Amino acid sequence: MGLAVAEKYRLYESAVQCFENDINFINQEFKKEFGKLPKFLREDFGGTGAMACGWVKQGKDRQARAIDLDDDPIKYGIENHYAALTTSEKRRMEYIKGNVLDQYEFVPDVIVAFNFSYFIFKSRKALLEYFTQVRKSLKSDGAFFLDIFGGTEARQLLEEETEHEEFTYIWDCDSYNPLTDDCLYYIHFKTHADKKLHKKVFTYDWRMWGLPEITDILIDAGFSKVETYWEGEDGKGSGDGNFYRTKNAGNCESWVTYLMATTK
Ligand SMILES: C[S@@+](CC[C@H](N)C(=O)[O-])C[C@H]1O[C@@H](n2cnc3c(N)ncnc32)[C@H](O)[C@@H]1O
């Protein structure tokens, strides 16, 4: 038997997400840019909306919307994240079952597209359409935050295992097409208690975008400026969790970093 739907999102969140760090980073960089903290967040490809629920806990002036096409993660988020909010926090947070390409009435300070979700747009035209919609949806002093990964290992067919207390998380690069940059990735989980391997719990059919292309498309979509970041090193060959603005970095096997595109 496969993993129950709720279990699949619980394991995903525990293996992949650390939205607290993302929120701290957004607060810090937005303040540096605009001299004030952002209030209204739109979480695109929000899945369970864990980050949006964390956002409204930051203060009474904070609002959030989480947009996703899929009922399953939204249901998990409502039962596990939204349900744990106070009445005031609940009033300021909303799940939207919808498409990130659509126009919405609210105008946020910040839009995020994390965990590389925009890699589903495989052509420049499709990605430009999405970025243009994001640009149009933001306040006049607003920011769009994205993450991106790369490195010499990013296009290699390999399975990378990470041990957690209850399970092993397996990131599987199954295929890579050098003519199109199309990549097929899977997430598998090995659960320790029953020693079962759950294959292809999540599938990602993506185009592996590069940072300079993303920057160019953001500028073509009407953003004024794109800041790129790089992670500091901990001295033992890993990142230290501190991301700083730079246009220059040394190559490495595997990296994950942020971009911030501003409307002003
Ligand atoms: C990789 S998950 C990201 C989940 C979460 N935001 C995170 O950071 O881990 C991608 C999510 O995007 C959603 N999605 C894909 N295309 C979408 C679209 N056009 N509009 C809204 N959501 C979409 C999927 O249903 C899925 O839940």
PDBQT file of the ligand as one rigid body, heavy atoms in Angstrom, charges set to zero:
ROOT
HETATM    1  C1  LIG A 301       6.991  21.739  -5.603  1.00  0.00    +0.000 C 
HETATM    2  S1  LIG A 301       5.351  21.985  -4.935  1.00  0.00    +0.000 S 
HETATM    3  C2  LIG A 301       5.702  23.364  -3.911  1.00  0.00    +0.000 C 
HETATM    4  C3  LIG A 301       5.080  23.289  -2.552  1.00  0.00    +0.000 C 
HETATM    5  C4  LIG A 301       5.541  24.355  -1.577  1.00  0.00    +0.000 C 
HETATM    6  N1  LIG A 301       5.273  25.697  -2.036  1.00  0.00    +0.000 N 
HETATM    7  C5  LIG A 301       6.998  24.241  -1.239  1.00  0.00    +0.000 C 
HETATM    8  O1  LIG A 301       7.699  25.293  -1.261  1.00  0.00    +0.000 OA
HETATM    9  O2  LIG A 301       7.491  23.195  -0.899  1.00  0.00    +0.000 OA
HETATM   10  C6  LIG A 301       4.527  22.630  -6.350  1.00  0.00    +0.000 C 
HETATM   11  C7  LIG A 301       3.036  22.930  -6.170  1.00  0.00    +0.000 C 
HETATM   12  O3  LIG A 301       2.627  23.755  -7.264  1.00  0.00    +0.000 OA
HETATM   13  C8  LIG A 301       1.277  23.460  -7.596  1.00  0.00    +0.000 C 
HETATM   14  N2  LIG A 301       1.033  23.989  -8.955  1.00  0.00    +0.000 N 
HETATM   15  C9  LIG A 301       1.538  23.545 -10.139  1.00  0.00    +0.000 A 
HETATM   16  N3  LIG A 301       1.153  24.353 -11.145  1.00  0.00    +0.000 NA
HETATM   17  C10 LIG A 301       0.405  25.352 -10.606  1.00  0.00    +0.000 A 
HETATM   18  C11 LIG A 301      -0.265  26.504 -11.136  1.00  0.00    +0.000 A 
HETATM   19  N4  LIG A 301      -0.217  26.806 -12.433  1.00  0.00    +0.000 N 
HETATM   20  N5  LIG A 301      -0.937  27.304 -10.275  1.00  0.00    +0.000 NA
HETATM   21  C12 LIG A 301      -0.991  27.020  -8.962  1.00  0.00    +0.000 A 
HETATM   22  N6  LIG A 301      -0.359  25.953  -8.395  1.00  0.00    +0.000 NA
HETATM   23  C13 LIG A 301       0.319  25.122  -9.203  1.00  0.00    +0.000 A 
HETATM   24  C14 LIG A 301       1.189  21.950  -7.432  1.00  0.00    +0.000 C 
HETATM   25  O4  LIG A 301      -0.144  21.529  -7.209  1.00  0.00    +0.000 OA
HETATM   26  C15 LIG A 301       2.106  21.727  -6.210  1.00  0.00    +0.000 C 
HETATM   27  O5  LIG A 301       1.359  21.678  -5.013  1.00  0.00    +0.000 OA
ENDROOT
TORSDOF 0
